[in-house]
Amino acid sequence: MSTTQAPKARPWLLIAAFVIGVILLIGVGALLVNINTRKNEAAVSPARIVEIKDGETDPAVWGQNFPQEYDRFMMMQSDTVPTLYGGSQQYDKLARFPAMKRLWNGYAFAVDFNEERSHFYSLIDQKETQRQVVVKQPGACANCHSGDAPNLIKTMGWEAFNHTPYAEISSTLHSGITCNDCHDPQTMALRITRPAFANAMEKRGIDVTKATRQEMRSYVCGQCHVEYYFQGDNKLLTFPWEKGLNIDNINDYYDEYGFKDWAHKETGAPMLKMQHPEFELFSAGLHAQSGVACADCHMPYIREGSTKISDHWMRSPLANINNACQTCHKQDETKLTDRIITIQNRTATSLRQTETAIIALIDAINTAKAAGATDEQLKEAWDFQRKANMRWDFISSENSTGFHAPQEAARVLGDAMNYARMGQLSAERLTMSLTGKPGTDPLLRISPAVTGTFEVKPIVQ
């Protein structure tokens, strides 16, 4: 009779099981401690230390209740974060892109135009610009540069605030962009504090009071990052959106209204100055169409302890690829950066080419004028100059260098170059009819006035 013995346990299996058990116990213990710590942090974070009054413009007061957001917000004091074409580092754009002086000839931007810095400097930079000396600006200019604007609008009234000379209210402006501009102090809900945006949206059939929170994460930015003009004798701040948000809609609006910002000093053409149409160009892009908000990229969520907050250090996503882009795009950071820079380089090259084309148009009109062309005869060339310049300006003055909507930016600049060359041809033909000779060159030569501006180089060498 045979018997079967039970197999002996292998010592190394027992040791391995013991080690794994210890590791699991340590891991579970650490997790429980972490959860408990985060619960304690979360229980403390919503505490209100002070009562914040509506109209409070000092971020430090808000910061007593929301120290994490305040600390990030104050990081915008740094003006040492350049990107290839912008960032928060100020530089002289007229020196870098001298063609702008001729394109804006006769207007204040041809005198002083610097890269803007962060929201922290919004009022400082406005008070220091030489454009305040050249042009007697209305109080409406304070709308987007000072956190004092909502309070002034309440006390002065909307119309009086707009048409009162900026010089008369300048001494009452002390705050740059602040918490009160975007948040209700009682609920911290996002809100619209600028009437011009609400008015423009209403004319488009959109009730901003019914906006979702995700929509509001773009709407609060759209209060200021837009194209605008001062309507009528009261200089009412107005967004030209009734026909739509793209440049063609805006062009039609201004033509129907019969508006011009200035007459070009060389040619005499009635011109339009585009401001900073980020909201408009962004609205034409894939991110907006996919439901992405401005804040998703410029104020991405970050975690401070147990608390998830929007990063109030508002800056270019290029300085924050990990949080701004990689939350959705799982590619390598270098590849994402290269993609952004490729778009911006191509847009910048098209901008320089457009500047060259418009200056050639200006030269052709000047030649026609010297040949005796009348204002009536120049109307066609003037209209082409107006159309070309405003489309170039729409992309040039928009702060993403095309990234917010690359295909739309390429389309707009393609149209701008086309209008510039059509205008040059119109002026050339006019000169030919007056003198029997071509004015500059029947082959529509490239003007040497901007030779070298095709070069694309970083701001910081």
TASULZI-V381261 format. One record per pair of residues at least 6 apart in sequence whose ideal C-beta (glycine too) atoms are under 6 Angstrom apart, sorted by the first residue. I is the first residue (numbers start at 1). J is the second residue. D is the distance in whole Angstrom. If there is no record, write none. Layout:
# TASULZI-V381261
{{I/J/D} {I/J/D}}
This chain:
# TASULZI-V381261
{{38/306/3} {41/305/4} {41/306/4} {42/306/4} {45/307/5} {48/65/5} {49/64/4} {49/65/5} {50/64/5} {52/62/6} {52/185/4} {54/185/6} {55/151/5} {56/180/6} {57/147/4} {57/175/4} {57/178/5} {57/180/6} {59/73/6} {59/178/5} {59/179/6} {62/179/4} {63/70/3} {68/304/5} {68/309/5} {69/309/6} {69/312/5} {72/311/6} {72/312/4} {72/313/4} {73/312/4} {75/313/4} {76/118/4} {76/119/6} {76/120/4} {77/120/5} {79/88/5} {79/89/6} {79/117/5} {81/87/5} {81/88/5} {81/315/6} {81/319/5} {82/89/4} {82/459/5} {82/460/5} {83/316/5} {83/318/5} {84/458/5} {85/344/6} {85/401/4} {86/115/6} {86/399/6} {87/316/6} {88/117/5} {88/118/5} {90/114/5} {90/115/5} {90/117/5} {91/115/5} {92/114/6} {93/113/5} {93/115/6} {94/100/6} {94/101/6} {94/113/5} {99/355/4} {99/359/6} {99/450/4} {99/453/6} {101/110/5} {102/359/6} {103/358/6} {103/389/6} {104/110/4} {105/264/6} {105/265/4} {105/266/5} {106/262/5} {106/264/6} {106/265/3} {107/262/5} {108/131/4} {108/134/4} {108/135/5} {111/130/5} {111/134/5} {112/129/5} {112/130/4} {112/131/5} {119/177/4} {120/176/6} {122/145/5} {122/176/4} {122/177/5} {123/145/5} {123/146/5} {123/173/6} {123/176/4} {126/145/4} {137/166/4} {138/163/6} {138/235/4} {139/161/5} {139/164/4} {139/166/5} {139/169/5} {140/162/4} {140/230/6} {140/235/5} {140/237/4} {141/166/5} {142/149/5} {142/173/6} {143/149/5} {143/237/5} {144/224/4} {146/173/4} {147/175/4} {147/177/6} {147/178/4} {147/180/6} {147/181/5} {148/173/5} {148/175/5} {150/193/4} {152/161/5} {153/161/5} {158/195/6} {159/234/5} {162/234/6} {162/235/5} {162/236/5} {162/237/6} {163/234/5} {163/235/5} {181/193/6} {182/190/6} {182/220/4} {184/191/5} {190/216/4} {190/220/5} {192/198/5} {192/208/5} {194/223/4} {196/237/4} {196/239/6} {197/222/6} {197/223/4} {198/208/5} {200/239/4} {200/241/5} {201/208/5} {203/242/5} {204/241/6} {211/219/6} {214/293/5} {217/293/4} {217/295/4} {218/293/4} {218/294/5} {221/294/4} {222/279/4} {225/276/6} {225/278/4} {225/279/5} {226/239/6} {226/277/6} {226/279/5} {227/274/6} {227/275/5} {227/277/4} {228/237/6} {228/239/5} {228/275/6} {229/238/6} {231/238/4} {240/250/5} {240/253/4} {243/249/4} {243/252/5} {243/253/5} {245/280/4} {245/283/5} {247/391/6} {247/394/5} {247/412/5} {254/272/6} {260/270/4} {261/271/6} {261/272/5} {261/273/4} {262/271/5} {263/270/6} {264/271/5} {266/362/6} {266/366/6} {267/362/6} {267/365/4} {269/382/4} {269/385/4} {269/386/6} {271/386/6} {272/390/5} {274/390/6} {274/393/4} {274/394/5} {274/397/5} {276/397/5} {276/399/6} {277/394/6} {277/398/5} {278/398/6} {278/399/6} {281/398/5} {281/404/5} {281/405/5} {282/288/5} {282/404/4} {284/405/4} {284/408/4} {285/404/5} {285/405/3} {295/310/6} {297/317/5} {297/324/5} {298/314/5} {299/310/4} {299/311/5} {299/314/6} {300/311/6} {300/323/4} {300/324/5} {301/308/5} {302/311/5} {302/323/6} {317/324/4} {317/325/6} {321/333/5} {321/336/6} {325/336/5} {329/336/6} {340/403/6} {343/402/6} {343/403/5} {343/406/5} {344/401/4} {345/456/5} {347/401/5} {347/402/3} {347/409/5} {348/401/6} {348/456/5} {349/456/6} {350/413/4} {351/396/6} {352/453/4} {352/454/5} {354/392/5} {354/413/5} {354/416/5} {354/417/5} {355/450/6} {356/446/6} {356/450/5} {357/417/5} {357/420/4} {357/421/6} {358/388/5} {358/389/6} {358/420/5} {359/447/5} {359/449/5} {359/450/6} {360/424/5} {360/447/4} {361/385/6} {361/420/5} {361/423/4} {361/424/4} {363/440/6} {363/447/5} {364/424/5} {364/427/4} {364/428/6} {364/439/6} {364/440/5} {365/381/5} {365/427/5} {367/431/5} {367/439/4} {367/440/6} {368/427/5} {368/430/5} {368/431/5} {368/439/6} {371/431/5} {371/434/4} {371/435/5} {372/434/6} {373/430/5} {377/430/6} {380/426/5} {381/423/5} {381/426/4} {381/427/4} {384/419/5} {384/422/5} {384/423/3} {385/423/5} {387/419/4} {388/416/5} {388/419/4} {388/420/4} {391/412/5} {391/415/6} {391/416/4} {392/416/5} {394/412/6} {395/409/5} {395/412/6} {395/413/6} {402/409/4} {424/444/6} {428/439/5} {431/439/3} {432/438/6}}
